Amino acid sequence: MDVEKLFGVKDKVVLVTGGSRGIGLMIAEGFVANGARVYISSRSVDVCNEVAAELTKKGPGLCVSLPADLQKMADIKKLVGELTKLEPNGLDILINNAGANWSTPIDDYPEGGFNKVITLNLTNVFFLSQKLLPMLEKRATARNPSRIINIGSVDGIGVSRFPTFAYGASKSGLHHLTRGMSTHLGRRHITVNAVAPGPFQSKMMAETLDKNRDSIEKNNPMGRIGCPEDMAGVCIYLSSKAGCYVNGAVLVVDGGSSISPKL
C-alpha cells in the first residue's frame, strides 16, 4: 500500500472559504504545500490577493484569490460563477470555513449580531454547498468521492462559558447539517464531514488566548493549543484516499480538552 498515494492531495482542486487568515489559512497552506490547486475567499480583496500570492510563491501547489463576502447571496453566486469558469472540469474539495462570532451579555445581545452569525456560519454554508454541487459532482466517483468539509467548533458540542449564544448555536446546527447533508449526498459520491476545532491561534481566538492562554493550556491533556499542522492534517486526511469512506462524521480536534476534567 502506497502511503504517499493514500494520503496525497496533489493536483486536487480545493476551495477554502475564509482562507486568508486563522484556521482557513492553516488549511489552505497545508493543501498548497502538498501540491493542490487552492482557491481562497475573503471579504478583504487586498488581504486575499496578498495571501494567495505568498502561498503560491511557497508552492509547490498554486493558490488563487477569489474575494467574496459570503454574508451576501449575490457574492455567493458570483464566487460560484467565477470558480466554474476557472475550473470547468469541476471541484474536488469544498472547505466551508468562513465564520463570525459575537459576544454580548444575554440582556443586550443584538438581533443584528445574532442574525449575522447564523447567516454566515450556518445558512450560507448550506447555500454555497448547494450551488457548488454541479462542480463537485463533475469530479466525483464511488471510489474517489468529492468532499465537503464544514469547520464547526467544540462550542457546538459543549456550552461555552462566554456569552457567544449565536456562535454555539450555529456550530451545533452546522454539525447536524453536516450529518443531514451526508445522507443525501453520499449516493451522489460526495462525502460531507465536519471538523470541530478547539483553541487555535486565530483572530477570533486572539482576545480569549491573550487573557486565558495559561488556563486553557493547563486544562488541555496535551498542554498546548492547536498548531497549523493539526488543522491542515485532519483536512488533508478527510480529502485523501485514506478518508474517502468517512461520511457524516464530526471530528473533534482539541487535544482532548472538551472531555478532560477541569483542573
Salt bridges, closest charged atoms under 4 A:
ASP11 OD2 - LYS10 NZ 3.38
GLU29 OE2 - LYS58 NZ 2.96
ASP69 OD2 - LYS72 NZ 3.84
GLU87 OE2 - ARG37 NE 2.69
ASP92 OD2 - ARG139 NE 2.94
GLU137 OE2 - ARG188 NE 2.96
GLU207 OE2 - LYS211 NZ 2.99
GLU217 OE2 - ARG213 NE 3.11
ASP230 OD2 - ARG224 NH1 2.82
